[in-house]
Amino acid sequence: MPVRGGKTAAENASCQLLRGEIIVNSDSSVRLHPAAIRLLVDAMADPSVGVASTRDVSIVGGAAVANATEAGYVDYEMRVRRLETLTGGIVGASGSGYAIRANLHRIPVPADLSRDFSAALTARTHGYAAVSADGALCYVPRTTSLRAEYRRKVRTISRGAETLIHNRHLLDPTRYGVFAWKLLSHKVCRWLVPVSALVGAVGLALLAPTHPWASVLLAAAGLGAIVAGAGALWPSARPMPRVLSVLTFAAAANVAVIHALGRVVLGHEDHLWEPTRRAATTVGG
């Protein structure tokens, strides 16, 4: 590329050079299991499948992930995708590794949107399903830096929200049935959790003077916020207690959603991805 335009712009420019019927995309920082590509291609043997996604496994430094909370969340996401596959298809592919039919991949995606999220949406728009190939393992390095992961989440969520707005026609249940419900529940409702929590906190504050139970809930929420703040300041060289890790991760993830949605509403200019630097992935199999 003569001028740096970001990952999606580079993928759009490369489309005219691609050969074959199936395109496999992978991040440069990950390590695919030796059988992963074959399993992704096998999933495409079904003519109704347009996209096949890997199953992500979180690692740090080639070993089991130190951040058990992050790993648990990723595992939860993979279980959701497994269930979505059984009920007709997933609503988003892993950016770290997925396969897509060439005719779908050649459809241009605006450069400031997420192509991996768009892949599943484009597939459904054109009558194909996107699935999770459960055995196609993709080892994804995770940084132990909370600040770096926070920046990544803000970036990912803001691009995801903009991508969904661009494909908002898929939220119409009269046209897309169960897929529209999955998209609403998996993406929109998840992003609305911290927004509703803010509204709930205001409601508790208004009720607290006259309702003791509201005071107790508000105090508990405040204590949780203090503990999460302590976790954010925890020295990276020291192992973090599990309870503190869970609270800190939950708080950071939800604050990141609010931050990201604020960027979408107010507008932002930094559409080029500044990657989080991570250690090389050495896991094989």
Backbone as CSV, one residue per row, in Angstrom:
resi,resn,N_x,N_y,N_z,CA_x,CA_y,CA_z,C_x,C_y,C_z
1,MET,0.846,-1.187,0.000,0.000,0.000,0.000,0.886,1.242,0.000
2,PRO,0.699,2.180,-0.917,1.525,3.393,-0.946,1.287,4.294,0.263
3,VAL,0.062,4.251,0.813,-0.275,5.044,1.995,-0.963,4.126,2.993
4,ARG,-0.573,4.220,4.248,-1.179,3.369,5.265,-2.643,3.727,5.447
5,GLY,-3.516,2.739,5.245,-4.943,3.014,5.344,-5.672,2.090,6.290
6,GLY,-4.924,1.191,6.956,-5.555,0.268,7.891,-5.775,-1.105,7.291
7,LYS,-6.129,-2.043,8.164,-6.266,-3.446,7.775,-7.366,-3.666,6.735
8,THR,-8.550,-3.095,6.981,-9.666,-3.320,6.065,-9.374,-2.745,4.689
9,ALA,-8.754,-1.561,4.651,-8.404,-0.954,3.359,-7.415,-1.828,2.603
10,ALA,-6.453,-2.414,3.323,-5.475,-3.293,2.682,-6.147,-4.561,2.155
11,GLU,-7.094,-5.095,2.916,-7.815,-6.291,2.464,-8.659,-5.983,1.230
12,ASN,-9.282,-4.811,1.223,-10.054,-4.419,0.037,-9.149,-4.342,-1.190
13,ALA,-7.945,-3.759,-1.011,-7.026,-3.594,-2.136,-6.486,-4.928,-2.632
14,SER,-6.392,-5.917,-1.729,-5.819,-7.211,-2.110,-6.801,-8.114,-2.843
15,CYS,-8.089,-7.769,-2.810,-9.106,-8.667,-3.376,-8.837,-9.022,-4.832
16,GLN,-8.370,-8.060,-5.631,-8.141,-8.332,-7.051,-6.984,-9.301,-7.276
17,LEU,-6.154,-9.543,-6.273,-5.004,-10.435,-6.419,-5.281,-11.842,-5.906
18,LEU,-6.420,-12.054,-5.285,-6.702,-13.342,-4.651,-7.086,-14.398,-5.679
19,ARG,-6.731,-15.646,-5.377,-7.089,-16.782,-6.223,-7.821,-17.812,-5.383
20,GLY,-8.532,-18.698,-6.054,-9.221,-19.762,-5.334,-10.614,-19.376,-4.898
21,GLU,-11.312,-20.340,-4.337,-12.713,-20.153,-3.968,-12.900,-19.810,-2.502
22,ILE,-11.885,-20.091,-1.663,-11.987,-19.836,-0.228,-10.787,-19.017,0.217
23,ILE,-11.049,-17.969,0.973,-9.996,-17.100,1.493,-9.901,-17.320,2.994
24,VAL,-8.688,-17.579,3.488,-8.460,-17.752,4.927,-7.719,-16.526,5.449
25,ASN,-8.294,-15.888,6.443,-7.708,-14.701,7.063,-7.155,-15.060,8.435
26,SER,-6.006,-14.483,8.777,-5.406,-14.738,10.082,-4.630,-13.515,10.534
27,ASP,-4.670,-13.212,11.833,-3.829,-12.159,12.379,-2.376,-12.609,12.372
28,SER,-1.477,-11.649,12.299,-0.051,-11.989,12.266,0.473,-12.441,13.620
29,SER,-0.226,-12.102,14.702,0.280,-12.406,16.045,-0.174,-13.757,16.571
30,VAL,-1.043,-14.460,15.838,-1.603,-15.707,16.355,-0.878,-16.915,15.772
31,ARG,-1.173,-18.077,16.331,-0.667,-19.332,15.802,-1.846,-20.272,15.565
32,LEU,-2.045,-20.667,14.329,-3.116,-21.599,13.997,-2.652,-23.032,14.252
33,HIS,-3.532,-23.855,14.793,-3.245,-25.277,14.935,-3.029,-25.864,13.544
34,PRO,-2.120,-26.833,13.389,-1.842,-27.392,12.053,-3.077,-27.896,11.302
35,ALA,-4.108,-28.320,12.044,-5.315,-28.839,11.382,-6.362,-27.762,11.150
36,ALA,-6.114,-26.525,11.606,-7.155,-25.503,11.611,-7.657,-25.166,10.210
37,ILE,-6.742,-24.950,9.269,-7.166,-24.533,7.928,-7.976,-25.639,7.255
38,ARG,-7.544,-26.881,7.410,-8.298,-27.995,6.817,-9.709,-28.041,7.392
39,LEU,-9.846,-27.842,8.709,-11.162,-27.898,9.341,-12.041,-26.726,8.910
40,LEU,-11.434,-25.559,8.715,-12.192,-24.415,8.214,-12.720,-24.695,6.808
41,VAL,-11.862,-25.255,5.964,-12.261,-25.566,4.590,-13.308,-26.674,4.581
42,ASP,-13.156,-27.674,5.462,-14.147,-28.747,5.548,-15.532,-28.193,5.868
43,ALA,-15.579,-27.173,6.732,-16.868,-26.582,7.095,-17.542,-25.940,5.893
44,MET,-16.723,-25.511,4.929,-17.270,-24.847,3.742,-17.776,-25.854,2.702
45,ALA,-17.627,-27.145,2.985,-18.171,-28.154,2.070,-19.689,-28.055,1.988
46,ASP,-20.299,-27.538,3.048,-21.739,-27.267,3.036,-21.968,-26.007,2.200
47,PRO,-22.680,-26.108,1.081,-22.853,-24.939,0.200,-23.613,-23.791,0.838
48,SER,-24.289,-24.038,1.962,-25.025,-22.963,2.628,-24.134,-22.149,3.568
49,VAL,-22.904,-22.619,3.800,-21.982,-21.936,4.714,-21.096,-20.978,3.929
50,GLY,-21.093,-19.718,4.323,-20.267,-18.721,3.646,-19.040,-18.323,4.424
51,VAL,-19.072,-18.514,5.755,-17.967,-18.133,6.634,-17.792,-19.214,7.700
52,ALA,-16.537,-19.567,7.988,-16.224,-20.504,9.069,-15.168,-19.869,9.959
53,SER,-15.424,-19.836,11.267,-14.543,-19.159,12.211,-13.801,-20.156,13.085
54,THR,-12.600,-19.766,13.517,-11.816,-20.604,14.422,-12.384,-20.528,15.843
55,ARG,-11.891,-21.434,16.698,-12.160,-21.349,18.145,-10.917,-20.799,18.812
56,ASP,-11.037,-19.630,19.416,-9.889,-18.963,20.018,-9.518,-19.576,21.362
57,VAL,-8.222,-19.712,21.594,-7.684,-20.162,22.878,-6.697,-19.110,23.353
58,SER,-6.936,-18.520,24.515,-6.077,-17.451,25.021,-4.813,-18.020,25.646
59,ILE,-3.676,-17.415,25.334,-2.404,-17.826,25.925,-1.577,-16.585,26.251
60,VAL,-0.622,-16.755,27.139,0.367,-15.725,27.436,1.728,-16.393,27.442
61,GLY,2.625,-15.925,26.590,3.985,-16.454,26.552,4.071,-17.931,26.245
62,GLY,3.104,-18.455,25.476,3.152,-19.856,25.083,2.627,-20.803,26.129
63,ALA,2.054,-20.285,27.208,1.544,-21.139,28.279,0.086,-20.801,28.533
64,ALA,-0.497,-21.497,29.537,-1.875,-21.188,29.901,-1.966,-19.728,30.309
65,VAL,-3.057,-19.091,29.942,-3.175,-17.652,30.159,-3.144,-17.305,31.638
66,ALA,-2.385,-16.258,31.975,-2.281,-15.830,33.361,-3.558,-15.146,33.810
67,ASN,-4.205,-14.423,32.914,-5.440,-13.728,33.245,-6.602,-14.696,33.063
68,ALA,-6.936,-15.403,34.154,-7.966,-16.433,34.064,-9.326,-15.839,33.734
69,THR,-9.569,-14.603,34.162,-10.854,-13.977,33.888,-11.032,-13.715,32.401
70,GLU,-10.007,-13.169,31.762,-10.061,-12.937,30.312,-10.250,-14.251,29.572
71,ALA,-9.505,-15.279,29.999,-9.627,-16.587,29.359,-11.033,-17.151,29.527
72,GLY,-11.611,-16.959,30.716,-12.957,-17.441,30.966,-13.979,-16.745,30.091
73,TYR,-13.787,-15.441,29.884,-14.703,-14.685,29.033,-14.611,-15.156,27.582
74,VAL,-13.386,-15.376,27.103,-13.199,-15.864,25.733,-13.846,-17.242,25.579
75,ASP,-13.680,-18.102,26.595,-14.284,-19.432,26.539,-15.809,-19.331,26.513
76,TYR,-16.364,-18.395,27.275,-17.812,-18.163,27.255,-18.267,-17.743,25.859
77,GLU,-17.533,-16.826,25.238,-17.863,-16.372,23.887,-17.840,-17.537,22.903
78,MET,-16.848,-18.427,23.041,-16.762,-19.577,22.143,-17.938,-20.536,22.356
79,ARG,-18.399,-20.681,23.603,-19.563,-21.541,23.869,-20.823,-20.946,23.247
80,VAL,-20.953,-19.622,23.324,-22.099,-18.958,22.697,-22.084,-19.208,21.192
81,ARG,-20.911,-19.095,20.580,-20.818,-19.325,19.136,-21.147,-20.772,18.781
82,ARG,-20.767,-21.703,19.655,-21.095,-23.107,19.400,-22.610,-23.294,19.376
83,LEU,-23.295,-22.676,20.325,-24.754,-22.779,20.368,-25.391,-22.063,19.184
84,GLU,-24.831,-20.925,18.810,-25.370,-20.208,17.644,-25.201,-21.033,16.375
85,THR,-24.089,-21.746,16.264,-23.865,-22.603,15.095,-24.931,-23.691,15.018
86,LEU,-25.277,-24.254,16.179,-26.281,-25.314,16.212,-27.672,-24.797,15.864
87,THR,-27.872,-23.484,15.994,-29.200,-22.917,15.734,-29.208,-22.027,14.494
88,GLY,-28.303,-22.310,13.562,-28.371,-21.630,12.275,-27.198,-20.758,11.898
89,GLY,-26.335,-20.391,12.853,-25.166,-19.611,12.477,-24.790,-18.543,13.488
90,ILE,-23.508,-18.142,13.460,-22.975,-17.129,14.366,-23.190,-15.734,13.782
91,VAL,-23.069,-14.709,14.644,-23.268,-13.332,14.185,-21.948,-12.590,13.990
92,GLY,-20.821,-13.221,14.344,-19.522,-12.573,14.157,-18.411,-13.598,14.159
93,ALA,-17.436,-13.441,13.252,-16.302,-14.356,13.177,-15.125,-13.801,13.969
94,SER,-14.187,-14.664,14.308,-12.971,-14.253,15.001,-12.046,-13.540,14.021
95,GLY,-11.631,-12.329,14.371,-10.679,-11.628,13.520,-9.340,-12.330,13.465
96,SER,-9.048,-13.142,14.491,-7.763,-13.847,14.533,-7.694,-14.984,13.529
97,GLY,-8.838,-15.524,13.104,-8.799,-16.605,12.128,-10.179,-16.991,11.624
98,TYR,-10.405,-16.879,10.316,-11.679,-17.322,9.739,-11.504,-17.528,8.243
99,ALA,-12.392,-18.333,7.674,-12.416,-18.577,6.231,-13.711,-18.021,5.667
100,ILE,-13.653,-17.537,4.424,-14.821,-16.937,3.780,-14.778,-17.245,2.291
101,ARG,-15.927,-17.440,1.702,-15.985,-17.666,0.259,-15.496,-16.421,-0.476
102,ALA,-14.735,-16.637,-1.531,-14.099,-15.527,-2.242,-15.118,-14.529,-2.778
103,ASN,-16.275,-15.021,-3.237,-17.265,-14.092,-3.782,-17.819,-13.158,-2.707
104,LEU,-17.854,-13.613,-1.464,-18.283,-12.756,-0.361,-17.155,-11.821,0.062
105,HIS,-15.929,-12.337,0.064,-14.791,-11.533,0.503,-14.526,-10.367,-0.444
106,ARG,-14.872,-10.543,-1.702,-14.610,-9.482,-2.685,-15.612,-8.329,-2.597
107,ILE,-16.660,-8.496,-1.814,-17.604,-7.391,-1.620,-16.923,-6.344,-0.749
108,PRO,-16.755,-5.108,-1.219,-16.014,-4.096,-0.455,-16.654,-3.798,0.902
109,VAL,-15.794,-3.547,1.884,-16.227,-3.146,3.222,-15.619,-1.774,3.497
110,PRO,-16.389,-0.789,3.949,-15.813,0.524,4.268,-14.573,0.377,5.145
111,ALA,-13.547,1.141,4.850,-12.240,0.955,5.471,-12.239,1.152,6.980
112,ASP,-13.201,1.901,7.519,-13.215,2.158,8.954,-14.084,1.164,9.725
113,LEU,-14.542,0.096,9.058,-15.354,-0.922,9.715,-14.546,-2.192,9.954
114,SER,-15.126,-3.090,10.744,-14.482,-4.360,11.079,-14.842,-5.417,10.037
115,ARG,-13.849,-5.919,9.320,-14.133,-6.885,8.256,-14.528,-8.247,8.828
116,ASP,-13.939,-8.667,9.957,-14.288,-9.989,10.495,-15.734,-10.009,10.993
117,PHE,-16.189,-8.923,11.646,-17.590,-8.833,12.043,-18.463,-8.717,10.797
118,SER,-18.017,-7.922,9.840,-18.767,-7.746,8.593,-18.918,-9.050,7.829
119,ALA,-17.925,-9.949,7.942,-17.945,-11.191,7.165,-19.222,-11.985,7.433
120,ALA,-19.538,-12.172,8.728,-20.741,-12.934,9.068,-22.005,-12.195,8.634
121,LEU,-22.002,-10.875,8.749,-23.173,-10.082,8.371,-23.362,-10.077,6.857
122,THR,-22.252,-9.967,6.121,-22.325,-10.011,4.657,-22.834,-11.379,4.199
123,ALA,-22.348,-12.433,4.861,-22.787,-13.785,4.505,-24.295,-13.918,4.671
124,ARG,-24.814,-13.464,5.805,-26.259,-13.600,6.045,-27.058,-12.752,5.068
125,THR,-26.574,-11.561,4.765,-27.265,-10.687,3.815,-27.426,-11.357,2.461
126,HIS,-26.432,-12.174,2.082,-26.452,-12.820,0.769,-26.895,-14.290,0.838
127,GLY,-27.558,-14.649,1.928,-28.187,-15.963,2.005,-27.311,-17.088,2.513
128,TYR,-26.138,-16.776,3.049,-25.245,-17.802,3.591,-25.256,-17.749,5.123
129,ALA,-24.796,-18.829,5.736,-24.622,-18.877,7.189,-23.145,-18.747,7.532
130,ALA,-22.858,-18.236,8.714,-21.506,-18.237,9.265,-21.497,-19.199,10.441
131,VAL,-20.467,-20.041,10.543,-20.428,-21.066,11.581,-19.106,-21.017,12.325
132,SER,-19.082,-21.645,13.482,-17.851,-21.802,14.244,-17.346,-23.229,14.057
133,ALA,-16.112,-23.371,13.545,-15.503,-24.695,13.383,-14.783,-25.016,14.685
134,ASP,-15.440,-25.752,15.562,-14.988,-25.895,16.940,-13.592,-26.491,17.068
135,GLY,-13.219,-27.381,16.154,-11.906,-28.008,16.254,-10.777,-27.195,15.651
136,ALA,-11.105,-26.116,14.951,-10.087,-25.271,14.308,-9.545,-24.285,15.339
137,LEU,-8.509,-24.706,16.051,-7.994,-23.919,17.166,-7.081,-22.798,16.688
138,CYS,-7.230,-21.653,17.341,-6.385,-20.488,17.056,-5.856,-19.977,18.393
139,TYR,-4.540,-20.048,18.583,-3.930,-19.625,19.839,-3.653,-18.127,19.774
140,VAL,-4.322,-17.380,20.658,-4.277,-15.914,20.614,-3.527,-15.395,21.836
141,PRO,-2.408,-14.695,21.638,-1.679,-14.148,22.790,-2.438,-12.991,23.408
142,ARG,-2.475,-12.964,24.729,-3.120,-11.876,25.460,-2.067,-11.156,26.293
143,THR,-2.066,-9.851,26.237,-1.164,-9.083,27.071,-1.662,-9.095,28.505
144,THR,-0.737,-9.048,29.462,-1.118,-8.981,30.869,-1.361,-7.539,31.304
145,SER,-1.199,-6.582,30.394,-1.407,-5.169,30.712,-2.888,-4.822,30.600
146,LEU,-3.495,-4.423,31.715,-4.903,-4.053,31.711,-5.129,-2.841,30.821
147,ARG,-4.193,-1.889,30.844,-4.334,-0.681,30.034,-4.330,-1.015,28.545
148,ALA,-3.432,-1.903,28.125,-3.364,-2.275,26.714,-4.632,-3.008,26.281
149,GLU,-5.134,-3.918,27.120,-6.350,-4.651,26.787,-7.558,-3.710,26.769
150,TYR,-7.546,-2.717,27.653,-8.644,-1.743,27.675,-8.696,-0.979,26.351
151,ARG,-7.529,-0.525,25.873,-7.492,0.194,24.599,-7.987,-0.693,23.465
152,ARG,-7.599,-1.964,23.503,-8.034,-2.897,22.457,-9.548,-3.065,22.484
153,LYS,-10.114,-3.190,23.690,-11.561,-3.375,23.796,-12.313,-2.144,23.291
154,VAL,-11.853,-0.967,23.659,-12.513,0.259,23.201,-12.508,0.313,21.681
155,ARG,-11.361,0.014,21.090,-11.239,0.045,19.638,-12.155,-0.997,18.987
156,THR,-12.119,-2.220,19.519,-12.907,-3.308,18.945,-14.408,-3.022,19.037
157,ILE,-14.857,-2.545,20.189,-16.287,-2.299,20.384,-16.760,-1.132,19.527
158,SER,-15.973,-0.062,19.454,-16.401,1.085,18.647,-16.499,0.714,17.168
159,ARG,-15.521,-0.064,16.667,-15.600,-0.507,15.274,-16.755,-1.474,15.082
160,GLY,-17.003,-2.328,16.087,-18.117,-3.259,15.997,-19.453,-2.547,15.952
161,ALA,-19.611,-1.505,16.791,-20.862,-0.742,16.794,-21.076,-0.038,15.464
162,GLU,-20.021,0.531,14.909,-20.139,1.211,13.614,-20.459,0.213,12.504
163,THR,-19.882,-0.991,12.609,-20.167,-2.037,11.625,-21.630,-2.468,11.698
164,LEU,-22.153,-2.601,12.913,-23.551,-2.998,13.079,-24.490,-1.909,12.568
165,ILE,-24.160,-0.657,12.833,-24.991,0.446,12.320,-25.029,0.398,10.789
166,HIS,-23.880,0.100,10.187,-23.809,0.015,8.726,-24.677,-1.138,8.197
167,ASN,-24.819,-2.210,9.004,-25.601,-3.394,8.598,-26.891,-3.510,9.408
168,ARG,-27.466,-2.379,9.792,-28.618,-2.386,10.690,-29.853,-3.046,10.091
169,HIS,-29.873,-3.251,8.792,-31.023,-3.923,8.187,-31.178,-5.346,8.718
170,LEU,-30.073,-5.930,9.211,-30.116,-7.304,9.712,-30.811,-7.416,11.065
171,LEU,-31.131,-6.296,11.686,-31.839,-6.314,12.964,-33.352,-6.417,12.769
172,ASP,-33.809,-6.507,11.538,-35.241,-6.605,11.237,-35.685,-8.067,11.325
173,PRO,-36.419,-8.459,12.384,-36.818,-9.867,12.540,-37.816,-10.337,11.495
174,THR,-38.529,-9.416,10.873,-39.487,-9.820,9.846,-38.773,-10.312,8.594
175,ARG,-37.513,-9.892,8.405,-36.737,-10.316,7.242,-35.717,-11.393,7.580
176,TYR,-35.131,-11.324,8.788,-34.008,-12.202,9.112,-34.265,-13.096,10.321
177,GLY,-35.477,-13.071,10.850,-35.905,-14.027,11.866,-34.969,-14.178,13.053
178,VAL,-34.560,-15.437,13.322,-33.741,-15.761,14.484,-32.397,-15.045,14.442
179,PHE,-31.839,-14.849,13.254,-30.546,-14.167,13.153,-30.643,-12.759,13.728
180,ALA,-31.727,-12.057,13.445,-31.917,-10.704,13.973,-31.969,-10.732,15.497
181,TRP,-32.652,-11.737,16.060,-32.730,-11.863,17.519,-31.352,-12.141,18.097
182,LYS,-30.566,-13.017,17.452,-29.204,-13.308,17.928,-28.344,-12.044,17.904
183,LEU,-28.454,-11.293,16.833,-27.652,-10.078,16.700,-28.027,-9.076,17.783
184,LEU,-29.319,-8.963,18.059,-29.783,-8.047,19.095,-29.312,-8.493,20.471
185,SER,-29.451,-9.796,20.778,-29.114,-10.291,22.114,-27.614,-10.396,22.326
186,HIS,-26.889,-10.863,21.309,-25.447,-11.100,21.452,-24.656,-9.797,21.443
187,LYS,-25.027,-8.860,20.609,-24.269,-7.623,20.468,-24.931,-6.442,21.175
188,VAL,-26.117,-6.068,20.721,-26.750,-4.840,21.227,-27.022,-4.931,22.724
189,CYS,-27.634,-6.038,23.182,-27.963,-6.157,24.604,-26.701,-6.198,25.466
190,ARG,-25.652,-6.829,24.966,-24.400,-6.866,25.721,-23.840,-5.458,25.890
191,TRP,-23.884,-4.668,24.821,-23.366,-3.293,24.907,-24.245,-2.416,25.788
192,LEU,-25.524,-2.757,25.916,-26.433,-1.937,26.719,-26.346,-2.241,28.214
193,VAL,-25.650,-3.310,28.603,-25.544,-3.660,30.025,-24.953,-2.517,30.852
194,PRO,-23.759,-1.982,30.497,-23.219,-0.888,31.319,-24.026,0.399,31.221
195,VAL,-24.689,0.621,30.083,-25.537,1.807,29.948,-26.710,1.703,30.918
196,SER,-27.334,0.520,30.975,-28.454,0.327,31.902,-27.974,0.381,33.347
197,ALA,-26.720,-0.041,33.610,-26.173,0.025,34.967,-26.044,1.478,35.425
198,LEU,-25.643,2.360,34.511,-25.559,3.779,34.856,-26.939,4.337,35.206
199,VAL,-27.929,3.985,34.395,-29.296,4.430,34.670,-29.775,3.871,36.007
200,GLY,-29.443,2.596,36.271,-29.825,1.973,37.532,-29.173,2.651,38.728
201,ALA,-27.902,3.061,38.571,-27.199,3.737,39.663,-27.871,5.070,39.995
202,VAL,-28.287,5.795,38.957,-28.997,7.059,39.181,-30.316,6.789,39.908
203,GLY,-31.019,5.736,39.485,-32.278,5.388,40.137,-32.082,5.026,41.602
204,LEU,-31.026,4.270,41.912,-30.742,3.909,43.302,-30.412,5.142,44.137
205,ALA,-29.653,6.064,43.525,-29.308,7.288,44.250,-30.557,8.094,44.592
206,LEU,-31.520,8.123,43.689,-32.760,8.854,43.945,-33.626,8.161,45.000
207,LEU,-33.563,6.827,45.048,-34.379,6.063,45.991,-33.733,5.930,47.369
208,ALA,-32.403,6.077,47.424,-31.670,5.814,48.666,-32.188,6.579,49.882
209,PRO,-32.557,7.875,49.772,-33.008,8.608,50.969,-34.259,8.019,51.627
210,THR,-35.081,7.324,50.864,-36.349,6.815,51.418,-36.453,5.295,51.431
211,HIS,-35.503,4.596,50.781,-35.560,3.136,50.703,-34.209,2.551,51.126
212,PRO,-34.135,1.928,52.305,-32.864,1.380,52.803,-32.224,0.369,51.856
213,TRP,-33.045,-0.450,51.188,-32.477,-1.451,50.295,-31.724,-0.805,49.141
214,ALA,-32.191,0.367,48.681,-31.483,1.074,47.614,-30.142,1.583,48.108
215,SER,-30.096,2.023,49.377,-28.827,2.471,49.954,-27.819,1.329,50.022
216,VAL,-28.309,0.139,50.401,-27.421,-1.025,50.494,-26.864,-1.391,49.120
217,LEU,-27.727,-1.434,48.112,-27.281,-1.781,46.756,-26.310,-0.730,46.215
218,LEU,-26.587,0.538,46.493,-25.708,1.607,46.021,-24.351,1.522,46.702
219,ALA,-24.347,1.215,48.001,-23.088,1.057,48.726,-22.296,-0.127,48.201
220,ALA,-22.992,-1.232,47.903,-22.315,-2.404,47.358,-21.690,-2.105,46.004
221,ALA,-22.417,-1.357,45.168,-21.877,-0.978,43.861,-20.664,-0.067,44.021
222,GLY,-20.745,0.850,44.971,-19.609,1.733,45.212,-18.398,0.982,45.715
223,LEU,-18.616,0.009,46.609,-17.506,-0.810,47.104,-16.873,-1.599,45.973
224,GLY,-17.721,-2.154,45.093,-17.191,-2.893,43.945,-16.338,-2.015,43.052
225,ALA,-16.782,-0.765,42.859,-16.016,0.168,42.029,-14.664,0.485,42.669
226,ILE,-14.648,0.633,43.997,-13.388,0.915,44.704,-12.427,-0.264,44.575
227,VAL,-12.960,-1.476,44.749,-12.119,-2.675,44.630,-11.575,-2.816,43.221
228,ALA,-12.438,-2.564,42.221,-11.984,-2.640,40.828,-10.909,-1.604,40.545
229,GLY,-11.056,-0.405,41.131,-10.036,0.619,40.968,-8.712,0.199,41.570
230,ALA,-8.779,-0.496,42.713,-7.560,-1.003,43.328,-6.899,-2.033,42.414
231,GLY,-7.717,-2.839,41.747,-7.168,-3.835,40.824,-6.465,-3.189,39.642
232,ALA,-7.020,-2.045,39.193,-6.403,-1.345,38.061,-5.025,-0.815,38.419
233,LEU,-4.792,-0.560,39.693,-3.503,-0.045,40.161,-2.583,-1.149,40.668
234,TRP,-3.033,-2.396,40.556,-2.265,-3.529,41.087,-0.947,-3.682,40.320
235,PRO,0.164,-3.882,41.009,1.463,-4.052,40.315,1.429,-5.242,39.373
236,SER,1.855,-5.043,38.130,1.785,-6.112,37.118,2.680,-7.293,37.462
237,ALA,3.711,-7.067,38.282,4.640,-8.151,38.610,4.076,-9.104,39.660
238,ARG,2.987,-8.726,40.331,2.417,-9.553,41.397,1.136,-10.221,40.928
239,PRO,0.959,-11.518,41.254,-0.291,-12.195,40.875,-1.476,-11.527,41.569
240,MET,-2.555,-11.319,40.825,-3.744,-10.672,41.379,-4.704,-11.727,41.916
241,PRO,-5.241,-11.549,43.122,-6.243,-12.496,43.639,-7.404,-12.636,42.668
242,ARG,-7.974,-13.832,42.605,-9.002,-14.113,41.594,-10.214,-13.193,41.723
243,VAL,-10.680,-12.974,42.968,-11.853,-12.115,43.148,-11.567,-10.715,42.632
244,LEU,-10.387,-10.205,42.955,-10.010,-8.874,42.495,-9.883,-8.840,40.977
245,SER,-9.350,-9.931,40.389,-9.204,-10.016,38.937,-10.562,-9.981,38.246
246,VAL,-11.529,-10.704,38.793,-12.867,-10.756,38.198,-13.522,-9.379,38.240
247,LEU,-13.464,-8.721,39.414,-14.086,-7.403,39.546,-13.413,-6.371,38.646
248,THR,-12.088,-6.427,38.584,-11.355,-5.458,37.768,-11.660,-5.654,36.290
249,PHE,-11.664,-6.927,35.853,-11.958,-7.216,34.448,-13.377,-6.783,34.095
250,ALA,-14.346,-7.095,34.969,-15.735,-6.743,34.692,-15.906,-5.228,34.614
251,ALA,-15.280,-4.523,35.546,-15.390,-3.066,35.538,-14.744,-2.477,34.295
252,ALA,-13.530,-2.932,33.966,-12.817,-2.396,32.800,-13.583,-2.685,31.519
253,ALA,-14.143,-3.896,31.395,-14.865,-4.273,30.184,-16.103,-3.401,29.993
254,ASN,-16.815,-3.115,31.091,-18.037,-2.319,30.975,-17.742,-0.844,30.778
255,VAL,-16.697,-0.336,31.419,-16.299,1.054,31.178,-15.845,1.214,29.732
256,ALA,-15.163,0.186,29.196,-14.709,0.230,27.804,-15.896,0.333,26.846
257,VAL,-17.001,-0.347,27.174,-18.197,-0.259,26.328,-18.732,1.173,26.302
258,ILE,-18.835,1.791,27.468,-19.333,3.165,27.536,-18.399,4.106,26.785
259,HIS,-17.094,3.913,26.973,-16.097,4.721,26.276,-16.254,4.565,24.762
260,ALA,-16.397,3.307,24.316,-16.502,3.031,22.878,-17.777,3.617,22.291
261,LEU,-18.903,3.435,22.976,-20.162,3.970,22.460,-20.138,5.499,22.438
262,GLY,-19.456,6.101,23.418,-19.287,7.551,23.401,-18.509,8.012,22.186
263,ARG,-17.472,7.250,21.815,-16.701,7.576,20.618,-17.574,7.504,19.368
264,VAL,-18.435,6.501,19.318,-19.310,6.346,18.149,-20.287,7.514,18.054
265,VAL,-20.890,7.878,19.185,-21.895,8.952,19.191,-21.256,10.311,18.895
266,LEU,-20.100,10.567,19.501,-19.462,11.870,19.365,-18.569,11.972,18.135
267,GLY,-18.232,10.814,17.556,-17.344,10.809,16.398,-15.890,10.780,16.830
268,HIS,-15.061,10.137,16.021,-13.629,10.066,16.309,-12.885,9.959,14.996
269,GLU,-11.635,10.383,15.021,-10.849,10.442,13.791,-9.816,9.334,13.669
270,ASP,-9.526,8.630,14.767,-8.448,7.636,14.752,-8.958,6.294,14.238
271,HIS,-9.233,6.228,12.952,-9.781,4.988,12.373,-8.695,3.968,12.047
272,LEU,-7.422,4.364,12.105,-6.351,3.400,11.860,-6.036,2.673,13.149
273,TRP,-5.901,1.364,13.037,-5.659,0.519,14.201,-4.200,0.585,14.617
274,GLU,-3.969,0.960,15.916,-2.632,0.912,16.486,-2.563,-0.371,17.311
275,PRO,-1.916,-1.417,16.811,-1.997,-2.730,17.455,-1.338,-2.767,18.821
276,THR,-1.900,-3.631,19.679,-1.287,-3.912,20.961,-0.112,-4.843,20.741
277,ARG,1.072,-4.438,21.174,2.255,-5.279,20.988,2.205,-6.453,21.949
278,ARG,2.327,-7.656,21.407,2.220,-8.867,22.223,3.393,-9.770,21.960
279,ALA,3.645,-10.654,22.909,4.744,-11.608,22.749,4.398,-12.595,21.655
280,ALA,5.434,-13.165,21.024,5.217,-14.147,19.963,4.536,-15.378,20.512
281,THR,3.704,-15.989,19.696,2.982,-17.186,20.090,3.774,-18.419,19.690
282,THR,4.031,-19.318,20.635,4.877,-20.474,20.367,4.175,-21.795,20.516
283,VAL,2.876,-21.774,20.834,2.150,-23.023,21.052,1.958,-23.740,19.719
284,GLY,2.216,-25.012,19.689,1.964,-25.836,18.504,1.047,-26.972,18.876
285,GLY,1.000,-27.997,18.028,0.142,-29.127,18.403,0.099,-30.124,17.274
